[in-house]
Each structure stands twice: as structure tokens, then as C-alpha cells.
């Protein structure tokens, strides 16, 4: 009697739980229906409530009713998302276990039997639903939704002669060469032996975030290797020269960057190297100085460019002011941290091309985004290209400063020495999310790819990838130069990844598209005082989803989390790509983080393969009118901060709240995957393979290495051995893949976040792969100070 009594209480408690869960699901479902969303949650909630009532009455018909709920859920889920496991799991992760619970003896033995049914017949429909659910989930587990399984047939072409030749063993520029290919001709590491990679040496910089550093304090460096030395910089732009074979420190230099809350970023993606040829001259034709025949150029976030002797680490006395070039001259606005060169400059035999990051979304009164060409030996200003000035090459004077807030180029440029062109990926005028105050001059090069004559700074051509950019969809990565086959023969091309997911492929001589990018109509209706471009260019080579997001694309940790995401989705303005920002709140997809970020792509010019790591993270952009909590002028309580959250945009009618589109418990509202590795056949200009990449091991409360495919910050490396490497995922791993099909070949655990781009070199006949593992502030990965080199071990 005592056991039966306890079991009866189990049934009663189960009934109460069902009613509570049903009320929550049905109540949220009613809200969703009122917003124009799916009826499922309301109907399912009512079915669960009715099941709970029948359980309180101890009726066997509760099993029949819940079988209908379960089978209906399965049919609805498959109709919405097919056999895609993780979206299915978010729809059934509560409803399915509840069905299993109802089949336990504690429930079935304590329900009043229907005399019209005999034996276990009342449980058959529910058992059928449970079995069908198991089949659906198992089918989902083995499915490859969102992936492309293909193999790129190697072109085996002969690579063009490098206009900047270097030994195969070296890596002398950010992208190895200033073509930005991130490709090494080394072939010691292959798909067959990459499993034998082990840590060869580790170096620790000792540079960690300070108490006054911004959130965006990040270790993103790609080192250089010249002769027998590796050069790298850390978050506070400390420069280290290491023995390439052992990782032992040879010398270091500290520019003494001070912690300051006015900085929006503290990072150093790399340094540049220049070697003076015998008999070299300055830009004005005079003999080049002899004090630094081999120079390292170090960009410093407080607005300096420092030149050091690559052999000794001593300042180059003949450059600038005894080795230091001040970049604030002519700016008109000099607040510390508002102008920050975070990426390495371009070098030619005579010119050093310097650009920089300008604080985002803080004010329209910020430093100019001017790009400047300096004499590479003396630091003397040779030319200026001010994108916001009608006279774009006007030099500064006592009566003229560069244009306040003009579009900048914050990422490393590329350079073709044969053409004499430097290629600049451009940003947006300050006040990125509202453009009602922009002049035609400030608009013409916004979010454009621009080619300048490196010796004069004169415009050769420009190609705009976003018109009247209201989403901060600037060009975030170094362009990649490679010769590609076309119907008209081999053409010197430039490949430019964009945050929109488009990959623009242009003739680098003229800027004309090789892959068509037709203009398409886009959503209209900008905020009051602003406007929208009626059309935007859409490259036919893209990772941007063609279909608009719908409620079915929403995700979450549970069905309730998913329901909350659907409610949020229907509350936002969203009409597809390029929906204008709004006071209502606009869903921006691809999001402000972009499908491509500063890591760019890698290109194997021999196999004619491009390697990319696109990601999918929607953002929400909400304009905030001026008011008591959003003043029109800066004050001490509103420091520059980071690029996420509430941004003041002083000088415009609005502030803006920018954040990733997450559920109330912080789970992404877009169904996974959120990050991929992909291979592009440059002969056909098509994506041939694409696989989800990375796990939630280091971003989930439960550290399980579930391969959902996660966002990345950093880019890939390609090698002649047929292996590509990536270390920039949200989990702490370096991984190797087969370039022809994307098969993962190897991985190793990193001690901190790997938000950087790896490189490779050889020393003493041994090929090394080296990466920085130091984390990323706003990405939320573990902070560290590690530089790790791998090599094959017997």
C-alpha cells in the first residue's frame, strides 16, 4: 500500500509538472501567434496541459494524448528543418524525454485502465512515437546538413614568378608575401605525416592585459621569419626577436604603451620587414642611409611607427625622429587611442604605406582615416590620400588638416610591385550605423577596395562593395592577389572577402569584376534623416545564405529557449540582407562581426585553391534617440568602450546598441553551425567543400567537444604539402586539414584562445608551424601569452 501511495504521488507530481510546462509553452506560443509566428507552440502547450489534467485524473488516455503531442512534434520539426540534428534537438529536448518518462512503471502502473483496451495497448501509440523520435534523431546525427562534400581536382599549375622573391624557408610579410596569399612553398608536412606534429618549442611574452586596458585587448599576431630569426609583437606592441630553431629570445623592444581607458583596441597583428638593396636611394633620389640595412617596422597603438634594426633591436636613427615616426601630425583630433595603427604597413623599395584603425561608433569628430606614403628610409611624408577630401591628395599644412572622420583602412593592404599598386580594403566614415550626415566625398570610397599608385598616392581605380553602408560592413581583411584562369586566359586577379559573405574577384589591373556581382534591390526605409541605397552588389561567389532567415532558423538550448528566440525574431525588423537599422531594432545578417573578419583567406596558387573560414552570427542593431540616458555630447561616464553594447555615435541623432542575437540565457538564436572551413576551386570559382569547424568545448557550461561549428577570429594558412592550418576557433585548438577536401587530419590543444593566423617556415631543414595563443577580450576566450611552434617528430 505504501509503494502504491508513493507511485500515486509520482503521477500527481508529473501531472502538475506537465501543466506548468504546458502553460509556459502555450503562453509563449500565444505571444508568438500574436506576432505572426508559428501556431505549434500554442497547440503543443494546450496538448501538454490536457495531458497533465488527465494525469491528475489518473486516466490512461493521457498516454494517447501525449503520443499525439509527440508524433505531432516530430512531424512539425521534420517539416521545418528536415533531419538536421541540432535544430531537431532544440524542438524535442523536453517533449521527447517527457514521453519516455510517461512510459516508466511509476506512471503506467498507476493509471486507471480503460476496460475497452487490454494489455499494453494504451502504451502502443506512445511507444511508436518514442521509436519514431529515436529514428529521426539517429538520422539527424548522421546527416551532413549545411555541409558540402566535394574534392577539388588539383590544377597543378606553375605558380607565377614572385615579384618579391624570398627563400622558401622564410615568411617575410604578414601574408608571407605582400600578395597576401598566406601560402608557403614548404612541403615537408603532408596529409600522410601531419599526425606526427608535436610541440617543438614554446615562448611566453609575459605581456598580459593591464587594469586599464580595453576589452579589445587581443593577441592576434602572425609572426615573421627572416633568415634565422622570428619576429613578433604582443598586445602592448612589445617586439620580440627569437631564434627560429629554438624559440630562445635574442632581443626585445618595449615601446612603453601605457594602460589607458580611452583606447578601444590594444592589439598588434604583425610587423613589417624591409631590406635595403646596395645602392638604394630615398624617394627623392638621394642616397639611402646606411644605419639600418635590415629594418623591422613596428606599428604602435598610440599613433607611432617605430623602425628598428632587425639584427640588434636598436632604433634606426635616420628614420623619423631618431627611429620614431609620429602619425598624429595633421590629424586635427589627437585623443589618445582614437587613431591606432593595429596592422603592419606595406613596404616597397622606396615607400612605407601607413594606415590605421579609427575608433568605431563613438563620434563623428575623430581622427582622419588618411592613408600616407612615407620615405621608407627617412620617414619623410611623400604623399597623402585622404578619402574624405574632394582633393584627396592634398597635403597637410599650417592651414589644412586631414578630413575629420574620413573612411579609413584598418587592415593590412596588399601590394603588386609589377603594377606598382597598393590595394586598400576601406572602412566607413565615423558614425558607422547612421549616414545621414555623410558628404558625397565621404561616401565614394566607403567600404570600397581601392588601388593607389604606391609612389604617388594617386587613385588607379576603386570598387565599392557596399553603397551607403549603414551596417559597418567594411572590408575587414587583407586582399589576396593571385592569377586565375578565365575564358579570356589567365588574369591577374584580386580576391577581397567582405563581411557580407561575398568574395569579390576583380581584375587587379582595372578593378573590373571577373566573377559577376550584379546590383540587386535591397530593403528600404532608413531611420529618419537617413536614406538607403536602392541596390547593393551581390557577388556570385559568396557564403551568404540566399534565403532569408525565418522563425524555423531559430535555435536555443531547449524548446523554451527556442520559443524565446522566435519571439525575439518576430519583434525585430528583418527583410533580408541590408535591412536598414531602426529604432524598433533590426536583425542584421550577416552580422556586424561579418562572415569574414580580419583573418582573410589563404590561396594555394599552384593547386588553384582558396581556403576560407566563414562564420554566421546575426547581430541586433537598435538606434537610440538622444535623451537623458543618451546625451548628445561626450562626458566622463561614457568612455570609448568596446565595439559591442551601447555606442554613443556623438555627432549623429542617435546612439546604437549592437550585440549578437542571443537567447535570454545567452545561447545563439541562429541554429548551428556558426563556423566552417571551406575550399574554393579558383578554376570554376565555386565552393567545392565546406565543413562545420570547431566545438563548444570551451564556450559551454559543460565542457563537451560537440562539433557544432563555431565562430573564428583569424585566418587559414596553406602549404605546398597539401595541408592547411587554422587556430582561430572559439575552442582552444590548432587544426590541420586536407586542402583538396577539407578532411580534418590533426589537432592539438592550445593553452589559451588561438585568435590569430598561423604561419610556417623552415630552419635547419625542419619545417615549423607557429601560432600565437593569447585569447581575445571581447571574444571571451582564455587570455595567455603563448607562442607555440610545432614540427614533425619521429
N, C-alpha and C positions, 0 to 999 in steps of 0.2 A: 504493500500500500504506500509505504514511504517513497519508493522508487517511482511509482506511477505519479504520485503527487509532485515530485520534483520534475518529472518529464512534462507534466501538465504546465508547470510554471515556465518551462523552456518554450513551450508552444505559445503561451500568452506573451512572454517577453519578445519572442520572434514576431508575433503579430504587431506588437507596439512598435518595434523597430521598423517593420515594413511600412506602417502607417506614417511614421516620422519621415522615413526616406521618400516615400511617395509624395508626401506634402511638399517636401523640399524640391523634388524633381518636377512635380506638377505645377507648383507655384512659379518656379523659374521658367517652366515651359509656357505658362500662360503669359508671362512677361515677354518671352521670345516671340510668341504668336502675335502679341500686340505690336511688336516691332517689325513684323512681316517675315519672321523666320519659320523654321520647321515646326510642324504640329507634333512631331514624335514625342518630345519630352513631356508634353501635356498629357497625351494619350497614355504613355508608359507610366507616368506618375499616377494617373487615375487607376490604371490596372494594378499597380503595386499597392495603392491604398485599399482597393477592393480585396486584394489577396490578404492583406493584413486583417481586414474585418472578418473575412472568412476563417482566418486562423484563430482569431479571438473566439469565434463561434465553434471552433474545432471541426470544421467541415472539410471533408476530403476534396470537395470542389475547388478548394484553394490551390491544389496541385494542378488541376486542369486549367484554372485561370492563369496561374503563373507560367504554365507551359506555353500558353498563347502569348504572354508577355515576352518570354524568352525567344520563342520562334519568330515573333514579330520583330524583335530587336535584331536578330540575325539577318532577316530578310532586308530590313531597312538599312543596316550597316553595310551589307554587301552591295546593295543598290547605290549607296553613296560613295563608297571608297574601294569597291572591289575587294580583292584578297590582300590588301596592304595591311600587314600585321599590326603596326603600332597605332594607326587610326582605328582599327578594329578593337584593339585592346582598350583604348580610351572610351569606347562605346559600351563594352561589355564587362569591364573590370569589376563592376559591382553587381550588375544584373546576373552575370553568369555564376559567380560564387554563391549568390543567394539561392539560385536554383539547385546547386549542389547541396547546400545546407538543408533545403526542404526535403531532400531525398534521404537524409540521415534517419536512423531508427528513432531518435529522440522526437522527431516530428511525425513520421509516418505512423508510428505505433500509437500515437495519442490523438489521432483524428478519428472522428466518428465515421464508421464505414457506411457507404451507400449500399443498401441491400441489393440494389439492382446490378451492382458490379461485384465480381468475385475475384479473389486472389489479389494479384498485384496490378490488376488492370488500371486502377486510378493513377498509378505512377507511370504508366507507359508513355503518355504524351510528354511528360517532363523528362523521362529518360531519353526519349527521342530528341528533345530539344537540347539536352546536355551533350548527347552524342554528336548532333549536328554542329553544335558550337565547337566541340573538340576538332572535328574535321575542318571547320572554317579556320580555326586558329592555327592548326598544323599546316594547312595550305598556305596561310599567310606567312608563316615562319620561313618557308622555303621559296617564297616569291621574291622577285627582284624588281619590285615597283620602283620607278624613278631612276632606274639604272639602265645603262646601255652597255651591252656585252658585245664587243667587237674587237677586231685586231687590225692594226694599221700595217699595211704592207710597206716595208721599208723602201724608200726611193733609192737609197744607196748612191746618191749623187755626190759629186765632188764639191766640197764647200768652196765658196769664193775666197779669193785671197783676202786676208785681213789687212785693212789699211793701217792698223796699229799692231803690227806683229809683236808677239811676245813668246817666250819659251812655253812649251806645253805644260811645264811644271808649275807655272805661275798663275796668279789671279790678280791682275794689276788694276782693276777698276771695279766699281760696285757690281756691275753685271758681267764681270771678268774683262770684257772689252766695253767700250762706250757704245757698242751696238746694243747693249742691254739684253743679250741672249741668255745669260746665266747658264752657259754651256761650256763644258770642259772637254778637250780632246783626249783626256786621260781615259784609259780603258782597262786598267788593271782590275778594277772591281766590276764584276759581271753578274748577271742573274744567277749563274751557277755557283758563284762563291761568296755572294754578298752576305750569306748567312754566317760567315766567319768573321764579320766585322766585330771588333772589340775596342774598348776604350784604350787609346794609346797614351794620351796624357790629358790632364785637366789643369786649367789655370783659373784662379779666382782673383777678380779685380779688386775686391774689398770695397767696391762702390755700391752703396745701398741708399734707398730714399731717405731724405732728411725730414725733420719735423715740419718744416715749412714748404716742402715740395708739393707740387700739384698732384692730383690723382693720376694725370697722364705722365707719370714718371716711368719710363719703359726702357728695357734693354733690347733693342731691335737691330743691333749691329750685324752687318755682313763684313767679316774681316777681309783684308787684302793679304796677298803673299807675293813678295818680290825677292828674287834670289833666295836667300836663306832665312828671311825674316817675315813674320806675320805681324800685321799692323791692325789694331782695332781700337775703338773708343767706347766708353761706357756712358751711363746715363748723364753724368755731370761733365761729359766731354773730356774725361781723362783719357789720355792716349798711351797705349802700351805697345812696345815692340818686343816680340817673343821669338825665341829660337824655333824655327819651323819644325825641326826634328823632335825636339823635346818639350816645347812649351815653356821653357825657362825664360824669365824676364831678362831682357837686355837693357832696356831703359824705359822710362815713363815720363810723361809730362802732364802736369795738372794746371789747367787754365784758371783755377780758383773761382769757379762759378758758385755764387752764394745762394743758399736757400732763400726763396722769395715767393710770397703768395701771389704776386702779380703774373707769374709765369702760368701759361695754360698748358704748356708741354715742357718736359725735360727728356730729351732723347737725342741720340746720335746714331743715325743709320749707317754711317761709314765715313771714311776719309778718302781723299784722292791722292794719287801719286803722279809726279812728273819728273822726267829725266831730261836734263838739258844736253842737247847734242853739241859736239865740238863745233865752234864757230857760230853758235846760235846768236841771234840778235833779239833785242827788245822789239816791242810793237812799233816803235818809232824808228827802227833801223839801227840804233846804237848797239854796241856790243853788250851782250848779256853779262851780268855779274857772275863772279866765279865762286861765291861763298857757299852756295847750296846746289851742287850739280845734281843731286837727287833729293827731291822735296816731297814732304807729306803736308797736305793742306787739311787743316782741322777746322770744321765749322763749329762755332760756339754759340749757344742759345741766347747769350746776352747781346748778340749783334756784333760778333767779331769773326774774322777769318785769320787763322794763325798758320804761318809757314814755318816748318821745322826741317832741319837736316835729317834725312832718312837714316843716316848711319849713326848719328850721335844724339839726336833729340834736341839739339841746340836750335834756338831761334835763328831764322835767316835774316841777318841784319839788313840786307839790301831790299827786303820786301816790306812795303808799307812803312810803319813806324817801328823800325828795329824788329821786324818779324810779325807785327800785328797790324791788320787792316781793319779800321773801324767802318762798319757798314751802316751806321746811323746818319752819316752826312747826307744832307739834302732831303731827309725824310719828312721833316715838318712835325712829326709826332715821335716822341722819344721815350715813352713809358717803357720801363724795363720789362721784357718778356712779351711785348706786343709785336715785335718783329724777331723771329727766331729761325736762323738757318739750321734746319734739323737733318738735312740730307747732303751728301757730298757734291761738290761742284764739278762741272765739266772742265777738262783741260785740253788745250791744243798746244801747238808748238809756241804760240805767242799769247794766247788769251785764256784767262780764267773766267768762266761764266758762273756768276753767283746769283742765286735766287733764294727765297726763304718763305717760311710759314708766317702768316699774319693771323693774329688772334681771331677766332671764329665767333660769330653771333654775339659779340659784346657791344660793339658800337660801330657807327659809320665813320667816326673820327679815329681812324687807326692808321698806322704807317702804310706807305705805298707798297704795292706788290711789284715794284720796278725790278727788272732783270738787268744786270750790269755785266759788262765785259771789262776786266782789268788786265793790265800787262802782267803776264804770269811770272815775270822775274822781279818786277819792281812794285807791283800793286797799284800802279797809276791807272786812274779811270780812263778807259779808251772810248767806251760808248755806253749809252743807256737806252733801254727800251721800256717805256712807261706805258703800259697797255691802256690806262685810263686817260691819257693825254691825246688830244687831237694831233698834236705834233709829237708823235710817240718817241722820237729820238732826241727830244730836247734835253740838253744837259743842265745840271743844276748850276745855280749862280747865286749871287747875293740877293737877287730879286725873284728867284724862281726855285721852288721846292717841287719834288715829285708829287704826283697826284695822290691826295689822301684817299686811302681805302680802295685803290685800283686793284683789279684782279691780279692775283699772284700765281707763282708756280712753286709749290712747296716740296715737290718730289724731284728726285734726280732726273735731269734731262738726258737725252741721248745725242750722239754726235757722229756724223758721217764725214770723215776727213776728206774723202774723194769729192763729195759735193760741196764741202765747206759749210754745211748746215748744222745748226744745233736745234734739236726738236724739244719743245717745251710743252708739257702737259699743264694746262691752265686751270686755275680755280675760279671763284666767283667773287664779285665785289663784296666788301664787308657789309653785314646785314643780310646774310645768305638766304634767309627764308622769306624776305619781303623785298620786292624790287621796284616799288612804285616811284622811288626817287632816283633811279639809275639813268644816267645820260646815255645817248647813243654811243659815245666813245667808250664808256664803261661796259657796255653790253657786247660790243663787236667781237672781243676775244674771250669773253666769259665762257668757261667750260669748253674751250677750244684746244685743238692741237695746233701749235704754231711753229713754223720753221723760220729761223733767222740766219742771216749770213754771220758766221762766227767772228769775222774780222771787223765788221762794221755795225752789227746790230740791226741792219735793215731787214724789213719783212720780206721773206721769199714767198710764203703762202700761209694760209690758215684754214682750218676746217672746224666748224663748230658742231659739237656733239650733242649739246642741249641748248635750245633757244630760251632766252629769258628764264634762266634757271632759278626756280623757287624752292628747290629741294636739297641744295648743296650737293648736287650730282656732278661735282667737279671731276677732273681726270686725276685719279689718285696714284697712278703708278708710272714708272719709267716706261716709255715706249720701247718696243723691240724692233730692231732692224734686221731684215732677212730678205734674201732674194727668193721669190716664189714663182712657180710656173703659172702661166695664164694661156689663154687661147692665142695671145699675140706674142708668145715667147716668155722668157724669164724676165721678170720685172723687179727692180729694186723696190721693196715694199717697207712699210712701217705698220706695225700692229699695235694698236692702242686699246687696252682694256678700259672699260668705263664702269662706274658704279652701277649704272643701269643694267649691267649684264651683257651689254653689247660689246662685241670685239670689232673695232673698226679697222679695216685693212685698206690702206691707201698707197698710192704710188708716192714714194718719198721725194721724188723729184718735183712733183706738181701739187700733191695733196688731193688728187682725184681718186675716188673710190675704186678699188679693184673688186671688192665684194660689194654689191649694191646695198645702199642704205636709203631707201625711199622715204620721203616725208609722209607721215600719216596723221590724220586728225586725232587730237587728244582732248580730254575733258577740259571744259572751260569753267568760268565762274570764280575768278580770283577774289581775294578779300577786298573790301572797299578801299579804293585808292590805288589798287594794283591792277594788273592785267595778266592774261595768259597768252602764250604763243598758240596760234591755232593749230600748228602742226609741230612734230618733232621727227628727227631722223631715227629710223629703226634698221639697224644693220641686219642683214640676212644671216650673219654668223653671230649667234647670240646664245646666252644661257638664260635669258629672261623668259619666264613661262609665257606662252602665247595666250593662254586662257586667263581670264580674270579670276581672282580668288572668290570663293563662295563660303557660305556657312559650313559646307561639308569639309572645307580645308582646315577648319579649326581643330585644335588639339587640347590636351591637358592631361594632368596626372590621373584623373578619374572622370567619370561621366559628368559629375557635377562641375569639375574644373572646365571640362569641355563646353558644358552648357554656359558657364560664365563667359568663356571666350566668344561663344556665338552671340551672346547678348551684347558684349562689348563691340564685336564686329558690326552688328546691325545699328549700333549707336553712332558709329563713325561715318564720316563721309568717305566713300570709296567708289570710284567709277572706272578703276583700272589704272595702269601706269600713267604717271603725270597728272593725277588728280591734284588740284591746287590745294595748298594749305588753307585752313579755315578756322574760324572761331569755334565751330562745332567740334573740331578735331578730325584730322584726315589720316586715314591709313595710307602710309607711304610704302609701296612695294614695287621694286626692290627698295629696301630701307636706306636710311642715311648712311649706315655703315657700308652699304654697297655690296653688290655681288662680287666685285673686285675691289681690293684695297691696295695698300702701297706695295705689297709683295710682287705684284705683276705676274707675268708668265715666264716660262722658260721655253727655249726653242732649240731643237736639235736640227741644225741646218743641213746635215748630211742625210739623215733619215726623213727630213721634211716633216717633223712632228713638233707641234706646240703642246706644252703641258700647262694646265691651268688648275687652280683650286678655288672655284667659285663657291659662294655661300648664299643662303636665303634666310634673311632675318628682317621681317617687316618692322617698321617704326611707326609711331604715332606723332604727328606734328600738330600742335594746337596753338593758335595765335592767341595772345593775351592782351586785351586793350590796356592802355595806361590807366593807372589808378593808384590808390594808396599802397597796395602791395606790389605795384609795378611802376615805379617812378620814371619820369622821362629823362632824368639825369643821373650819372653815377654817384654813388656815395660809398662810404667805407664798409657798409654792411653788404655790398654787392660786389665782391671781388670777381675777377675773371672766371675762376672756377674751371670746370671741365666742359666737354662738348655735349654732355648729356644732362638732362634735367632742365630746369628753367633757365633760359638765356635772355638777357635784357634787351639786346639789339637796340641800344640807345641811338637816337637819330632817326628812328622809324616810328610809326604809330603803334607798334606792337612789340611785346616780347614774345617768346615762343617756348613752349615746353616740348622737348624732344626726348623720347625714350623708346626703348624696344617694346614691341607689342607682346606683353606678358599677361598671364592669368593672375588672379588675385593672390595666388601663392607663389608667384614668380616662375611659373613654367611657360615656355614659349607657346603662344597661341597658334602658331602655324605648325601643322603636322610635320614631323621629320621626313626626310633628312634635312639638316641645315648646312651641311658642308660636304663637298665632293672633291675627288681627284678626277681629272678629265684629260683625254687626249684628242687633239685635233689633227686631222690629215691636211697638211698645207697644200697638197696637190689638188684635193677636191674641195678644200675649205669647209669641211664638215666635221662635226663632233662624232668620233667613231666609238670611243668608250668613255663611260662615266660611272664611277662607283662611289657610294657613300664612304665617308672617311672620318675616322676618329670616334671615340667612345665618350660616354658620360661619366666615366670613372672618377674624374676629378672635379666634376661640377654637380654631382648628385649627392644627396644626403647618404645614400647607400652606395659605397664605392665599388660598383659592379661594372666591369668593362663591356657594357652593352653597346654595340656598334650602331648608333643612331645616325652618325654623320654630323659633325659639329662644326661651328664657325672657326675660321682661321684668321690669323694676322701674321703675314709673312708670305713668302713665295717659294716656288719649287726650284730645284737645281736639276739640270740634265747632264748626262755624261755620255761620252762616246762608247763606254762599255755597255750601254743599253739599260742603265739604271737611273731612275730619277728619285730624288730625296725631298722630304718635307718635314719640317719640325715646328710648324706654326699652329697646330690644332689646340683646341681648348683643353685636351688632356695632355699629359706630360710625356710625350714620346717623340722620338725621331723614327721615321719610317722610310723604307725603300720599296720601289715599285718597278715593274717591268714597263718600259716606255711604250711598248707596242700594244699592250692590252690592259695595263693598269693593275695587274695582279700584285697584291702586296707580297713582298719577298722576305722582309725582315723588319724588326722593330727593336728599339731599346728604350728603357725607362730613363727619363731625364729627372734631375733632382729639383727642377723648378720649371715654370712655364717656358715654353720654347717659342715665344712670339718673335721670331727672327727668320731670316733666309739663310740657309746653309751655303757653304762653298766647298770646293775641293782643290787640292794641289798635290804636288809630289815633292819629296825630299829624300835624298839618299836611296832612290829607286823604289820608294814606297809611296803609294797613294793614300792621302789622308782625306777624310771628310770632317769638316769642322763646323760647329754651330754654337751660338750663344743661348744659354738657358738662364734667364733672369726675370721672367714674368712681365706682366703688363698691368698697370694700375687699374684702369677702367675696365679691362677685360676680366679682372678678378682672379688672375692666375697667381700661383705662388711666386713670391719675389725671391731672387737669388743673384748671384754674381759669377756664374759658371761659364767658362768657355771650354768646350769638350771636343777633343779630336779623336776620330776613330780610324783604325787601319786594320787590314786583314791579318789574322793570326793563324798560324799553322794548326 
